[in-house]
Amino acid sequence: MKHSGLIAMTLSLFMMTGCVTHKKYNRLQADYNASQVALAESRSNAKSLESLLEQARQNNAELKRNYNDLQNTLAQSIATNQSGNVNISKLVDQINQSNDYIKRLVAAKSKSDSLLMVLSTNLTRSLDTDELKDVNVKVLKGVVYISLADNMLFKSGSYEISQDAMDILGKIAKIIKDYKNYSVLVEGNTDNVPIHRTNIRNNWDLSTLRASSVVQVLQNTFDVDASRLTAGGRGEYNPIASNNTPEGRQLNRRTQIIITPSLDQFMDLIDKAPDSGSK
């Protein structure tokens, strides 16, 4: 602005004094016009630069925000990944502990099953052919069942053990004593024919008395530890055959000696089971 005013004043003075030629005037006029255009362009350029600078500032601020967002995202990702790694590690440890625990259980059960099979085999081998007709030995679900025929053990309607049964009970007692860690349940069973005795009320009484008689022979005659023995009666309510035929009733009249492994080792394992709860 100062330059354009100065040029205009100079032109006026030259015009007033008449000392300037027309050619010089035109040149001065052209210079003036050029200066005005240059000034306008410089102003325009200045505004453009200000605009560009402001845009650059905005872009820089946006970049900073994006950078901060990326930093936060990265930090969260690292934290999540580390937490995930910790959880996976804990899960792997729990799986390994569970696998070890299952292996111990399987090993304990396999050992118990093997011993029961040996017990069953030894018992069967100890009996002669005639004795095996009245004794049935089998292993089911980790338990040895020795089923003794009623007519071999007792007289009809009686709970007194016959002398013929003593040899068989003696052989069974010997096997039982060899396996000291096994529990022994003696279970009496009858058919559904009502009993008529003055000292026996019903089949519940008869089955329980017969089981008790076998237990006392094992204890008193063959020195089986009484703490390992249990006597129980199931009356007519655990049949293995139909009571509609004489053959079926004869099968149902039986006494079972049930040998089971001690649960202590399994209970100890259960107490040591790994905690599967998440914390």
Sequence and secondary structure as in RCSB ss.txt:
>XXXX:A:sequence
MKHSGLIAMTLSLFMMTGCVTHKKYNRLQADYNASQVALAESRSNAKSLESLLEQARQNNAELKRNYNDLQNTLA
QSIATNQSGNVNISKLVDQINQSNDYIKRLVAAKSKSDSLLMVLSTNLTRSLDTDELKDVNVKVLKGVVYISLAD
NMLFKSGSYEISQDAMDILGKIAKIIKDYKNYSVLVEGNTDNVPIHRTNIRNNWDLSTLRASSVVQVLQNTFDVD
ASRLTAGGRGEYNPIASNNTPEGRQLNRRTQIIITPSLDQFMDLIDKAPDSGSK
>XXXX:A:secstr
 HHHHHHHHHHHHHHHHT S HHHHHHHHHHHHHHHHHHHHHHHHHHHHHHHHHHHHHHHHHHHHHHHHHHHHHH
HHHHHHHHHHHHHHHHHHHHHHHHHHHHHHHHHHHHHHHHHHHHHHHHHHHS HHHHTTEEEEEETTEEEEEEEH
HHHB TT  SB THHHHHHHHHHHHHHH TTEEEEEEEE  SS   BTTB SHHHHHHHHHHHHHHHHHHTT   
GGGEEEEE TTSS SS TTSHHHHHHHSEEEEEEEE SHHHHHHHHT       
